[in-house]
Amino acid sequence: LIDMHSQYMAWAEEFVEKQEAFVFELNNSGNILHVSRNAFAQIVSCAYAYRFIKDVRFLHHAERVLIAVCDFDHWNQSHYLDVANMSMAVAIGYDWLYDKLKNTTKAKCEYALKAFSMGTSEHSSRNQFLSRSWGPPLNSGLLCAAIALYDLIPQRSEMFIRRCIDDIARTIDWHYAPYGVTTVGHTYWEG
């Protein structure tokens, strides 16, 4: 745990020093996964660092990234892993820093989580990931959004929470039973 703590603190320092801009930019594969993973790393590291040592540099940096990604027009629902990563990043930053964020930032996060995350998975034409072997990581981003917004929209959030948990349970039963492995397998990250 000490090594993990040191790593998060080092990353947070590095991100604050870099002050890189966040722009919506599709890569050659037509996704923004590189952007959403970078946003996740920066928001979570800086929120973590702020919660531990209360250095406002980390708070300000995390808030700057939250604002940047919530100002995007969308989170690229055509590649839902982009949405899932961004949803988790924004939900964690919103939750961990809630008492310190500006009201305008909170409103941006709330809008983005409702529209770009939860709103993009409510219709069957957009939620093809449900009950697939790769559904759990996608559902986990939606789950974080629903939990983060539970106090604001409890009925809608509860529906999402139940749907995500049910879908993850089905996925485990269908794809991992009876031997504990899936068709994706250990070679997924080698590609």
C-alpha positions in Angstrom: 0.0 0.0 0.0 2.8 2.4 0.7 4.2 1.9 -2.8 0.8 2.5 -4.3 0.4 5.7 -2.2 3.8 6.9 -3.3 3.0 6.2 -6.9 -0.3 8.1 -6.8 1.4 11.1 -5.2 4.2 11.0 -7.8 1.7 10.9 -10.6 -0.2 13.8 -9.1 2.9 15.9 -8.9 3.8 15.1 -12.5 0.3 15.9 -13.8 0.3 19.3 -11.9 3.7 20.2 -13.4 2.7 19.3 -16.9 -0.6 21.1 -17.0 -1.5 19.4 -20.3 -4.6 20.5 -22.2 -7.5 18.1 -22.6 -9.1 18.1 -26.0 -11.6 15.8 -27.7 -9.5 14.1 -30.2 -10.3 10.8 -32.0 -7.3 8.6 -32.6 -6.7 6.5 -35.8 -9.1 3.8 -34.4 -11.9 6.4 -34.1 -12.0 6.5 -30.3 -10.9 8.8 -27.4 -9.8 6.0 -25.2 -6.3 7.7 -24.8 -8.1 10.9 -23.6 -10.5 9.1 -21.2 -7.7 7.0 -19.7 -5.5 10.0 -19.3 -8.4 12.0 -17.7 -9.0 9.0 -15.3 -5.4 8.9 -14.3 -5.1 12.7 -13.7 -8.5 13.1 -11.9 -8.1 10.1 -9.6 -4.4 10.8 -8.8 -4.9 14.4 -8.0 -8.2 13.8 -6.1 -6.4 11.2 -4.1 -3.4 13.4 -3.4 -5.6 16.3 -2.4 -7.6 14.1 0.0 -4.3 13.0 1.7 -2.3 16.2 2.0 -4.9 19.0 1.2 -2.5 20.7 -1.2 -4.9 22.9 -3.3 -2.7 22.5 -6.4 -4.1 18.9 -6.7 -7.7 20.1 -6.2 -7.3 22.8 -8.8 -5.8 20.5 -11.3 -8.4 17.8 -10.9 -11.1 20.4 -11.2 -9.6 21.8 -14.3 -9.6 18.3 -15.9 -13.2 17.7 -14.8 -14.3 21.0 -16.4 -12.4 20.2 -19.6 -13.9 16.7 -20.2 -17.4 17.8 -19.1 -17.2 20.5 -21.6 -16.9 18.0 -24.4 -19.9 17.6 -26.7 -20.1 13.9 -25.9 -17.8 11.1 -24.7 -17.9 9.1 -27.9 -20.6 6.5 -27.3 -19.8 4.8 -30.5 -16.8 3.3 -28.6 -18.4 2.7 -25.2 -15.1 2.0 -23.4 -14.5 5.7 -23.9 -17.7 6.5 -22.1 -17.1 4.0 -19.3 -13.6 5.3 -18.5 -14.7 8.9 -18.6 -17.8 8.1 -16.5 -15.7 6.5 -13.8 -13.2 9.4 -13.8 -15.8 12.1 -13.5 -17.8 10.2 -10.9 -14.8 9.6 -8.7 -13.6 13.2 -9.0 -17.1 14.5 -8.3 -17.6 12.3 -5.3 -14.1 12.7 -3.7 -13.9 16.4 -4.2 -17.6 17.3 -3.9 -17.3 19.6 -0.9 -14.5 21.6 -2.5 -15.7 21.9 -6.1 -17.2 25.1 -7.4 -21.0 24.9 -7.9 -20.5 25.4 -11.7 -18.1 22.5 -11.8 -20.6 20.3 -9.9 -23.3 21.3 -12.4 -21.1 20.4 -15.3 -20.2 17.0 -13.8 -23.9 16.3 -13.1 -24.9 17.2 -16.6 -22.2 15.2 -18.2 -22.8 12.1 -16.1 -26.6 12.2 -16.8 -26.3 13.0 -20.5 -23.0 11.4 -21.7 -23.0 8.4 -19.4 -26.4 7.3 -18.2 -28.3 8.9 -21.1 -26.3 7.1 -23.7 -27.2 3.6 -22.4 -30.9 4.0 -21.8 -32.0 2.9 -25.3 -31.5 -0.7 -26.6 -29.9 0.7 -29.8 -27.1 2.1 -27.7 -26.5 -0.5 -25.0 -25.1 -3.4 -27.1 -22.5 -4.0 -24.4 -25.1 -5.4 -22.0 -24.6 -9.1 -21.3 -21.4 -9.4 -23.3 -18.1 -10.8 -21.9 -16.7 -7.2 -22.0 -19.8 -5.8 -20.3 -18.5 -5.6 -16.7 -15.9 -2.8 -17.3 -18.5 -0.8 -19.3 -21.2 -1.4 -16.7 -18.8 -0.3 -13.9 -18.4 3.2 -15.4 -22.2 3.5 -15.5 -22.5 2.1 -12.0 -20.0 4.8 -10.7 -22.1 7.5 -12.4 -25.3 6.2 -10.9 -23.8 6.0 -7.4 -22.3 9.5 -7.7 -25.7 11.0 -8.7 -27.9 8.9 -6.4 -28.7 11.9 -4.1 -29.8 14.0 -7.1 -31.8 11.4 -9.1 -32.4 8.4 -6.8 -35.0 6.6 -8.9 -33.1 6.8 -12.1 -29.8 5.9 -10.3 -31.4 2.9 -8.6 -32.6 1.6 -11.9 -29.1 1.9 -13.3 -27.5 0.3 -10.3 -29.8 -2.7 -10.4 -29.4 -3.1 -14.2 -25.6 -2.9 -13.9 -25.4 -5.4 -11.0 -27.8 -7.8 -12.8 -25.9 -7.6 -16.0 -22.5 -8.2 -14.4 -24.0 -11.2 -12.5 -25.4 -12.6 -15.8 -22.1 -12.0 -17.5 -20.2 -13.9 -14.8 -22.6 -16.8 -15.1 -22.6 -16.9 -18.9 -18.9 -16.2 -19.6 -16.9 -17.4 -16.6 -18.7 -20.5 -15.4 -17.9 -23.2 -14.8 -14.1 -22.8 -15.0 -13.5 -19.1 -14.1 -12.2 -18.0 -17.5 -13.7 -16.2 -20.5 -13.3 -16.2 -24.2 -11.4 -12.9 -23.9 -8.8 -14.6 -21.8 -5.4 -13.5 -20.6 -4.2 -12.5 -24.1 -6.6 -9.5 -24.4 -3.9 -7.0 -23.2 -1.3 -8.4 -25.6 -3.2 -7.0 -28.7 
